[in-house]
Amino acid sequence: MSKEKDIELEFEQTVDEEPAVEGKPQPDEVSLKEEAAEMKEQAKKTIQLIKEKAKEEDPKLTPSMTLRTILGGDFLSAEMVRRQIWLFVLLVVFCIAYVAIRYQCQQDLIAIDKLEKELLDAKYKALSCSSTLTEKCRESHVLDALKQNKDSLLHIPDQPPYIIYVPE
């Protein structure tokens, strides 16, 4: 609206500011007003035509997609992007979720590897403790320990063990 007013003011100023030439006959005020009104009407029509032609719409695409239109990015018109904006938002959300889930999975795999190493170390310690205990519990070591401790009531048997058969 302000542009139309500016144009109207410019037309009025050009009509009112015409210098008077001494040799020319001065047109009367009625004809000047008629000319100004005609010019205003022409300006309004021109502005209306400009508004109709100057639209922010993209040209319609040809139905055939060529390699040139794809590589040139012509198929990514504003209208197409506006229609598919929720699809793009959904794709971005899926990409973010994919990256987050993959990162969490990698962190879990690192934790699993660390725990497996700890478990293997614990198994080796248990095996080493078991072998040490087995070695200390051997009969020869027990007999040596009994010989060293003279105060023990335990001694090595002189007779072999007896097998007793119980009838059922």
FIMAR-130014 format. One line per field, with one value per residue (C-alpha): residue in three letters; z, y, x. Coordinates in Angstrom, 1 decimal. Layout:
residuo	(ala | ...)
zz	(Z | ...)
yy	(Y | ...)
xx	(X | ...)
//
This chain:
residuo	(met | ser | lys | glu | lys | asp | ile | glu | leu | glu | phe | glu | gln | thr | val | asp | glu | glu | pro | ala | val | glu | gly | lys | pro | gln | pro | asp | glu | val | ser | leu | lys | glu | glu | ala | ala | glu | met | lys | glu | gln | ala | lys | lys | thr | ile | gln | leu | ile | lys | glu | lys | ala | lys | glu | glu | asp | pro | lys | leu | thr | pro | ser | met | thr | leu | arg | thr | ile | leu | gly | gly | asp | phe | leu | ser | ala | glu | met | val | arg | arg | gln | ile | trp | leu | phe | val | leu | leu | val | val | phe | cys | ile | ala | tyr | val | ala | ile | arg | tyr | gln | cys | gln | gln | asp | leu | ile | ala | ile | asp | lys | leu | glu | lys | glu | leu | leu | asp | ala | lys | tyr | lys | ala | leu | ser | cys | ser | ser | thr | leu | thr | glu | lys | cys | arg | glu | ser | his | val | leu | asp | ala | leu | lys | gln | asn | lys | asp | ser | leu | leu | his | ile | pro | asp | gln | pro | pro | tyr | ile | ile | tyr | val | pro | glu)
zz	(0.0 | 0.8 | -2.6 | -4.3 | -2.2 | -3.1 | -6.8 | -6.5 | -4.8 | -7.5 | -10.2 | -8.3 | -7.8 | -11.5 | -12.5 | -10.0 | -10.6 | -14.3 | -15.1 | -16.9 | -20.4 | -21.6 | -25.3 | -24.5 | -23.6 | -20.1 | -20.0 | -17.6 | -14.2 | -15.3 | -18.1 | -15.6 | -13.1 | -15.8 | -16.9 | -13.3 | -12.8 | -16.0 | -14.9 | -11.5 | -13.2 | -15.5 | -12.5 | -10.6 | -13.6 | -14.0 | -10.3 | -10.5 | -13.6 | -11.8 | -8.8 | -10.9 | -12.8 | -9.8 | -7.9 | -5.7 | -7.3 | -8.9 | -12.5 | -12.9 | -13.6 | -16.7 | -16.0 | -17.1 | -14.7 | -16.4 | -15.0 | -15.6 | -13.5 | -10.7 | -10.7 | -11.2 | -8.2 | -10.2 | -8.7 | -5.3 | -5.9 | -3.1 | -3.7 | -3.5 | -0.4 | 1.3 | 0.5 | 1.8 | 4.8 | 7.3 | 5.4 | 5.7 | 9.4 | 9.9 | 8.0 | 10.2 | 13.4 | 12.1 | 11.3 | 14.8 | 16.4 | 14.3 | 15.4 | 19.0 | 19.1 | 17.3 | 19.8 | 22.7 | 21.1 | 20.7 | 24.4 | 25.4 | 23.3 | 25.0 | 28.4 | 27.5 | 26.3 | 29.6 | 31.7 | 29.6 | 30.4 | 34.1 | 34.0 | 32.3 | 34.9 | 37.7 | 36.1 | 35.9 | 39.6 | 40.6 | 38.6 | 40.2 | 43.7 | 43.0 | 41.8 | 44.9 | 47.2 | 45.4 | 45.8 | 49.5 | 50.1 | 48.6 | 50.9 | 50.8 | 51.9 | 54.6 | 55.9 | 55.9 | 57.8 | 60.4 | 60.9 | 61.5 | 64.1 | 66.7 | 68.9 | 66.4 | 67.3 | 63.7 | 62.3 | 59.3 | 59.6 | 59.8 | 58.4 | 55.1 | 55.2 | 55.8 | 53.4 | 55.1 | 53.1 | 54.3 | 53.0 | 51.9)
yy	(0.0 | 2.4 | 1.9 | 2.8 | 6.0 | 6.9 | 6.4 | 8.6 | 11.3 | 11.2 | 11.6 | 14.5 | 16.2 | 15.9 | 17.4 | 20.3 | 21.1 | 21.7 | 24.9 | 27.5 | 28.2 | 31.7 | 30.8 | 27.9 | 28.1 | 26.8 | 23.9 | 24.4 | 22.7 | 20.3 | 18.8 | 18.5 | 16.7 | 14.4 | 13.6 | 13.0 | 10.6 | 8.8 | 8.5 | 7.2 | 4.6 | 3.5 | 3.3 | 1.2 | -1.1 | -1.4 | -2.1 | -4.8 | -6.4 | -6.4 | -8.0 | -10.7 | -11.5 | -11.3 | -14.4 | -16.4 | -19.7 | -22.0 | -23.1 | -26.4 | -29.2 | -31.3 | -34.8 | -36.4 | -36.4 | -36.2 | -36.5 | -32.8 | -31.9 | -34.1 | -33.0 | -29.4 | -29.6 | -28.3 | -31.0 | -29.5 | -26.6 | -24.7 | -26.2 | -29.7 | -29.0 | -27.4 | -30.4 | -32.9 | -30.9 | -33.5 | -36.3 | -34.4 | -33.8 | -37.5 | -38.4 | -36.1 | -37.6 | -41.1 | -40.1 | -38.7 | -41.7 | -44.0 | -42.2 | -42.2 | -45.9 | -46.8 | -44.8 | -46.4 | -49.9 | -49.2 | -48.0 | -51.3 | -53.4 | -51.6 | -52.3 | -56.0 | -56.4 | -54.8 | -57.1 | -60.2 | -59.3 | -59.0 | -62.3 | -64.0 | -62.5 | -63.8 | -67.3 | -67.3 | -66.3 | -69.0 | -71.6 | -70.5 | -70.6 | -74.0 | -75.4 | -73.9 | -75.5 | -78.8 | -78.8 | -78.0 | -80.7 | -83.5 | -86.4 | -85.8 | -82.2 | -83.1 | -85.7 | -83.3 | -80.8 | -83.5 | -84.4 | -80.8 | -80.4 | -83.0 | -82.1 | -83.4 | -86.6 | -87.6 | -90.1 | -92.3 | -95.6 | -98.8 | -101.1 | -100.9 | -100.0 | -102.8 | -103.2 | -104.3 | -105.8 | -105.3 | -107.6 | -106.0)
xx	(0.0 | 2.8 | 4.3 | 1.0 | 0.8 | 4.4 | 3.6 | 0.4 | 2.4 | 5.0 | 2.4 | 0.8 | 4.1 | 4.9 | 1.6 | 1.7 | 5.4 | 5.3 | 6.9 | 4.9 | 6.3 | 5.5 | 4.9 | 2.6 | -1.0 | -1.7 | -4.1 | -6.9 | -7.1 | -9.9 | -7.8 | -4.8 | -7.0 | -8.3 | -4.7 | -3.7 | -6.6 | -5.8 | -2.2 | -3.3 | -5.5 | -2.6 | -0.3 | -2.8 | -3.2 | 0.5 | 1.0 | -1.7 | -0.1 | 3.3 | 1.8 | 0.1 | 3.3 | 5.7 | 4.8 | 7.1 | 6.0 | 8.5 | 8.0 | 6.4 | 8.8 | 8.7 | 7.3 | 10.6 | 13.5 | 16.8 | 20.3 | 20.8 | 17.7 | 18.8 | 22.5 | 21.5 | 19.1 | 16.1 | 13.9 | 14.4 | 12.1 | 10.6 | 7.1 | 8.4 | 10.4 | 7.4 | 5.2 | 7.8 | 9.0 | 7.6 | 9.4 | 12.7 | 12.1 | 11.3 | 14.5 | 16.6 | 15.0 | 15.8 | 19.4 | 19.8 | 18.3 | 20.5 | 23.7 | 22.6 | 21.7 | 24.9 | 27.0 | 25.2 | 25.8 | 29.5 | 29.7 | 28.0 | 30.4 | 33.4 | 31.9 | 31.3 | 34.9 | 36.2 | 34.0 | 35.1 | 38.7 | 37.9 | 36.1 | 39.1 | 41.4 | 39.2 | 39.1 | 42.9 | 43.1 | 40.6 | 42.6 | 45.8 | 44.3 | 42.8 | 46.1 | 47.9 | 45.3 | 45.5 | 49.3 | 49.1 | 46.5 | 48.6 | 49.4 | 53.1 | 52.8 | 50.3 | 52.7 | 55.6 | 53.5 | 52.6 | 56.2 | 57.2 | 54.5 | 55.3 | 52.4 | 49.8 | 47.8 | 47.6 | 50.1 | 50.6 | 48.7 | 50.9 | 48.2 | 46.4 | 42.8 | 40.2 | 37.3 | 34.1 | 31.4 | 27.9 | 25.2 | 22.0)
//
